[in-house]
Amino acid sequence: MMPAASVPAAPCGTGNFGAWLDDFKSEAASKGIAQSAIASGLGGVTLDQAVLSRDRSQRVFSQTFEEFSGRMVPPRLARGASMMKQYGSVLGRIEQSYGVPGEVLVAIWGLETDFGAGNGNFGTIRSLVTLAYDCRRSAMFRAELTDALKLVDRGDLSPGEMRGAWAGELGQTQFMPSEYMAHAVDYDGDGHRNLIKSVPDVIGSTGKYLVHLGWKRGEPWLHEVRVPQNLKWEEADLTIQHPRSQWARWGVTRANGSPLQSDNLKASLVLPMGRFGPAFLAYDNFQAYLKWNASLMYSLTAAYYATRLDGSPAMNPGSPNIPKLTIDENRELQQLLQRRGYPKHRLPFVVTTEPCLTSTIERALASVARMDCMLERPLSLQMLEIEDKAE
C-alpha cells in the first residue's frame, strides 16, 4: 500500500490567509504547543498593515558618532546613575553570576527602551503573524511566531501582555521570542521569566545573553584613547587587533595623555569620525555589542555610555570641522555600494576625504578601498545604515 502523500504547507502571501493560519496552527500543535496557548495567541488574529509598512520602508539615516551619541547619552546619564543605585544589589549579584558589569547592562537597558518607558505598543503575536505570512522573511518570522506561542505555553507571558516593537522584539531590552526562550531567566524568583515588568528578570537575562554572545568576565570593552598624527592609519580597523603594548609603542596613550597599559591584551582601534575625531580601543568584549546589534553606531554608543556610567569623562570630540556627506550624497552612495555587492540592508561605514578626488561619492568609495589620499586629508567616518533590527 502506497503511503499517503503529505499535504504541502500553505504558502505565504497567497491571499488565503485563513488557510495559511490553519496550517500554522497544525504545525504549532505538532511541535507540542498546547491547544489552549494556540487558541489564546491566534484566536481572531488579523494582519497588521502598519507592520508591513514599517517592514517595507527603508529609513536611511546619516549622523556622525558625535551627533548620535550626543543625542542618546547625555540625557540618560543621570537616570542611568540612578538605576545603578536603585538596583545596585541586583546588579552586583548579576555580575557575580555572569561577569557582566552593571554599567554595561544599564547602558543597554537605557538605550533600548529608556529603562522600560519605550517597549513598543505593537501586538507581538499579530506582528509576527503578519511578518510570517509575508514572503520576504517568512521562515525567520514563522520560527519566531512559534517561539512566541511557546512563551505563552510556558506561562511566561499572556498574549495580551506581549506588546513591543513592530518586528516582534519584546521586553525592556528588546529580545526576539527565540532569544527570550533561550536566554530569559527568572531572576526575581517568582516562577516566571517576565522581561516586560520584572527589572531583575530584564537585567539578569541581558547579562546571561551577553555571555552567550561572547562576553568575557573581568575584561574591558572600550577605552577612549589619544592617537599620534603619524600613526599607521590602516591599522584602525575592527578586524585588526594588536596588543596594547604595540599600540603604546606606536604612541597611543590614554585619553588624558598618560601611558597606555603595556600588556598583551588585544584591542582594535576605532576612529568613528576619522583621525581628527574621537578615538577608542575596542576589546574582545566589544564584539558582544556588535552581535547584540550589528550597527557600529549603536554598539559604540552603548559601549561609550557604559564607560560614562563607569566614571569616564566625556569624550574628546576632536576637530569641529570634520566634513560629512549630505543625505542626497548618502542615497547616491548607497546605490553605488549596492552595485558593488555590499549587502542591501547593512551597508558599510563610509570614510570620506576632502578633497582628494573630484566627486564626493567617488572620494568615499575610494576611501573604502584605502587610497593613499586618506592619509593626507581630514577623515570623516559616517554610519550609513538601514534601520531594521530584525535583519
C-alpha positions in Angstrom: 0.0 0.0 0.0 1.4 3.4 -1.0 1.8 5.9 1.8 -0.5 8.9 1.7 1.2 11.9 0.1 2.0 14.7 2.6 -0.1 17.8 2.3 2.2 20.8 1.4 2.2 23.7 3.8 0.0 26.6 2.8 2.3 29.1 1.0 3.0 32.6 2.3 1.3 35.7 0.9 -1.1 33.9 -1.5 -4.2 35.9 -0.4 -5.6 32.9 1.5 -4.6 33.9 5.0 -7.1 31.6 6.7 -5.6 28.5 5.1 -2.1 29.7 6.0 -3.1 30.3 9.6 -4.8 26.9 9.9 -1.7 25.3 8.6 0.5 27.1 11.1 -1.8 26.1 14.0 -1.4 22.5 13.0 2.3 22.9 12.8 2.4 24.5 16.2 0.4 21.7 17.7 2.7 19.1 16.1 5.6 20.8 18.0 3.9 20.2 21.3 2.4 23.6 21.9 -0.9 23.3 23.9 -4.2 24.0 22.1 -5.0 26.5 24.8 -1.9 28.5 24.0 -2.6 28.3 20.3 -6.2 29.4 20.7 -5.4 32.3 23.1 -2.5 33.5 20.9 -4.0 33.2 17.5 -7.7 33.4 18.0 -9.1 36.2 15.9 -5.7 37.4 14.8 -5.5 39.6 11.7 -2.8 41.0 9.5 -1.3 44.4 10.5 -0.7 46.6 7.5 1.2 49.1 9.7 3.8 46.4 10.4 4.1 45.7 6.7 4.6 49.4 6.0 7.4 49.6 8.6 9.0 46.5 7.1 8.8 47.9 3.6 10.2 51.3 4.5 14.0 51.6 4.4 14.7 54.6 6.6 18.3 55.7 5.9 19.9 58.0 8.4 23.2 59.7 8.3 24.7 61.0 11.6 28.2 61.3 12.9 29.0 59.4 16.0 29.3 62.7 17.9 25.8 63.6 16.8 24.2 60.3 17.6 26.0 59.6 20.9 25.4 63.3 21.9 21.7 62.8 21.4 21.5 59.5 23.1 23.9 59.5 26.1 23.9 62.8 28.0 20.1 62.8 28.5 20.4 59.3 30.0 23.4 59.8 32.3 21.5 60.9 35.4 18.8 58.3 35.1 21.4 55.6 34.4 23.3 56.6 37.5 20.0 56.5 39.5 19.2 53.0 38.2 22.7 51.9 39.2 22.0 52.9 42.7 18.4 51.6 42.8 19.3 48.2 41.5 22.8 48.0 42.9 22.4 44.8 44.9 20.8 43.0 41.9 23.4 44.3 39.5 26.1 43.1 41.9 24.6 39.6 42.0 24.3 39.5 38.2 27.9 40.5 37.8 28.9 37.7 40.2 26.7 35.2 38.2 27.7 36.3 34.7 30.7 38.6 34.9 28.9 41.5 33.1 29.3 44.8 34.9 26.2 46.7 35.9 27.2 49.7 33.8 27.1 47.6 30.7 23.6 46.3 31.5 22.2 49.6 32.5 23.5 51.3 29.4 21.9 48.8 27.1 18.7 49.0 29.1 18.6 52.7 28.7 19.3 52.8 25.0 16.9 50.0 24.1 13.8 51.3 25.8 14.6 54.2 28.1 14.6 51.8 31.1 11.2 50.3 30.1 9.4 53.5 29.1 9.5 52.7 25.4 9.0 49.0 25.0 6.7 49.5 22.0 3.0 49.1 21.6 2.6 46.6 18.7 0.8 43.4 19.5 3.7 40.9 19.3 1.8 37.9 18.1 -0.1 39.9 15.5 3.2 41.5 14.2 4.8 38.1 14.0 1.8 36.6 12.2 2.0 39.4 9.7 5.7 39.0 9.0 5.5 35.2 8.9 2.7 35.4 6.4 4.5 37.9 4.3 7.0 36.2 1.9 10.0 38.5 2.4 11.4 36.7 5.5 8.6 34.2 6.1 10.8 31.3 7.5 12.5 33.6 10.1 9.3 35.0 11.4 7.5 31.7 11.3 10.1 30.4 13.7 9.8 33.5 15.9 6.0 33.1 16.0 6.4 29.5 17.1 8.6 30.6 20.0 6.2 33.4 20.9 3.5 30.7 21.4 5.9 28.7 23.4 6.3 31.6 25.7 2.6 31.7 26.2 2.5 27.9 26.7 5.4 28.1 29.2 3.5 30.6 31.3 5.9 33.5 31.0 3.5 35.9 29.4 -0.1 36.1 28.3 -0.8 37.1 24.7 -2.3 40.4 26.0 1.0 41.2 27.8 3.0 40.7 24.7 3.4 44.2 23.2 6.6 45.5 21.9 8.4 46.7 18.7 6.9 46.2 15.3 9.3 43.4 14.3 8.5 41.3 17.4 11.1 42.4 19.9 9.8 42.1 23.5 10.6 43.5 26.8 12.8 46.2 28.3 15.9 45.1 26.4 14.0 44.0 23.3 14.5 40.3 23.0 13.2 38.4 20.0 11.0 35.5 21.1 13.7 33.0 20.2 16.2 34.9 22.4 13.6 35.1 25.1 13.0 31.4 25.0 16.7 30.5 25.1 18.1 33.2 27.5 15.5 34.7 29.7 15.9 33.9 33.4 13.6 34.2 36.4 15.9 36.4 38.4 13.3 37.6 40.9 12.3 34.0 41.8 8.5 34.4 41.2 8.3 31.4 38.8 8.0 33.5 35.6 10.5 34.9 33.2 8.9 38.4 32.7 11.1 40.8 30.6 8.3 43.3 30.4 7.6 44.0 34.1 10.4 42.5 36.2 13.5 44.6 36.2 15.6 41.8 37.9 14.5 39.4 35.1 15.3 42.0 32.5 18.9 42.8 33.6 19.6 39.2 34.6 18.5 37.9 31.2 20.5 40.6 29.5 23.7 39.6 31.4 23.1 35.9 30.5 22.5 36.7 26.8 25.7 38.8 26.6 27.7 35.9 27.9 26.1 33.8 25.2 27.3 36.5 22.7 30.9 36.1 24.0 31.3 38.4 27.0 34.5 37.7 28.9 34.4 38.2 32.7 36.9 40.7 34.0 37.9 42.2 30.7 37.3 45.7 29.4 35.0 46.6 26.5 36.1 50.1 25.4 38.6 52.8 26.3 38.9 56.3 24.9 42.5 57.0 23.7 44.6 59.6 22.2 46.4 58.9 18.9 49.5 60.5 17.4 49.3 62.1 14.0 51.9 59.8 12.5 50.0 56.6 13.3 49.7 53.9 10.6 46.0 54.7 9.9 45.5 51.5 8.0 45.7 49.8 11.4 42.4 51.5 12.5 40.1 48.6 11.7 37.8 46.4 13.9 39.1 43.4 12.0 42.7 44.2 13.1 43.8 43.6 16.7 47.2 44.4 18.4 48.3 44.0 22.0 48.1 47.2 24.0 51.9 47.1 24.2 52.0 47.6 20.4 49.6 50.4 20.4 51.7 52.0 23.1 54.8 51.6 21.0 53.0 53.4 18.2 52.3 56.4 20.5 48.7 55.7 21.5 48.0 56.9 25.1 45.1 57.1 27.4 42.6 59.9 26.7 44.3 62.1 29.3 47.7 61.6 27.8 49.0 59.2 30.4 50.7 56.0 29.2 48.6 53.1 28.0 49.0 49.8 29.8 51.7 47.9 28.0 50.5 44.4 28.1 49.3 41.7 25.8 45.5 42.4 25.9 44.5 42.7 22.3 42.4 45.6 21.0 41.3 47.3 17.8 41.5 51.0 17.1 38.2 52.6 16.2 38.0 56.1 14.7 34.3 56.7 14.3 34.8 60.1 12.8 38.2 59.6 11.2 41.7 60.6 12.5 40.6 64.0 13.7 37.7 62.8 15.8 37.4 60.7 19.0 39.4 57.5 19.2 38.8 54.3 21.1 40.4 51.0 21.7 37.8 48.2 21.4 38.4 44.9 23.1 37.0 41.4 22.6 34.0 42.3 24.7 33.1 44.9 22.2 32.2 42.1 19.8 29.4 41.1 22.1 27.8 44.5 21.5 28.1 44.0 17.7 26.4 40.6 18.0 23.7 42.2 20.0 23.2 44.9 17.4 25.2 44.9 14.2 25.1 48.7 13.9 28.5 50.1 14.8 26.8 53.4 15.6 24.5 51.8 18.2 27.2 49.5 19.6 29.8 52.2 20.0 27.3 54.5 21.6 26.1 51.8 24.1 29.7 50.9 25.0 30.6 54.6 25.4 27.5 55.2 27.5 28.7 52.3 29.8 32.1 53.9 30.2 30.5 57.1 31.2 28.4 55.3 33.9 31.7 53.7 35.0 33.1 57.1 35.7 34.9 58.1 32.5 34.7 61.7 31.4 33.0 62.9 28.2 35.0 62.1 25.1 37.1 64.5 23.2 35.1 65.4 20.1 38.1 66.3 18.1 38.1 68.8 15.3 34.8 70.8 14.8 35.3 70.9 11.1 35.2 67.3 10.0 33.2 67.1 6.7 30.3 64.8 6.3 28.1 63.6 3.4 24.7 65.1 2.8 21.5 63.0 2.8 21.4 63.1 -1.0 25.0 62.1 -1.3 24.4 59.2 1.1 21.5 58.0 -1.0 23.7 58.0 -4.1 26.4 56.3 -2.2 24.0 53.6 -1.0 23.1 52.8 -4.7 26.8 52.7 -5.7 27.8 50.5 -2.9 24.9 48.1 -3.6 26.1 47.9 -7.2 29.5 46.9 -5.9 28.0 44.0 -4.0 27.6 45.3 -0.4 24.6 43.8 1.5 21.4 45.8 0.9 20.3 46.0 4.5 23.6 46.7 6.3 25.8 48.9 4.3 29.4 49.5 5.5 30.8 52.6 7.1 32.0 55.3 4.8 35.2 57.2 5.1 35.2 60.4 3.2 38.2 62.6 2.3 38.3 66.2 1.4 39.2 67.0 -1.3 41.3 64.1 -2.7 39.1 63.2 -5.7 36.8 65.1 -8.0 33.5 63.5 -7.0 32.3 63.4 -3.4 30.9 59.9 -3.9 34.0 58.7 -5.7 36.1 60.1 -2.8 34.0 58.0 -0.4 34.3 54.8 -2.5 38.0 55.3 -3.0 38.5 55.7 0.7 36.7 52.4 1.4 39.4 51.0 -0.8 42.1 52.7 1.4 43.6 55.0 -1.2 46.8 56.9 -0.1 45.0 60.2 -0.2 43.1 59.2 3.0 46.3 59.8 4.9 46.6 63.3 3.7 43.2 65.0 4.5 40.8 65.1 7.4 38.7 62.0 7.5 35.1 61.6 8.5 33.5 58.3 9.1 29.7 58.2 9.0 27.4 55.4 9.5 25.1 54.6 6.6 22.6 52.0 7.7 19.0 51.0 7.2 17.1 50.9 10.5 15.9 47.3 10.6 17.0 45.5 13.8 15.3 42.3 12.8 17.5 41.9 9.7 
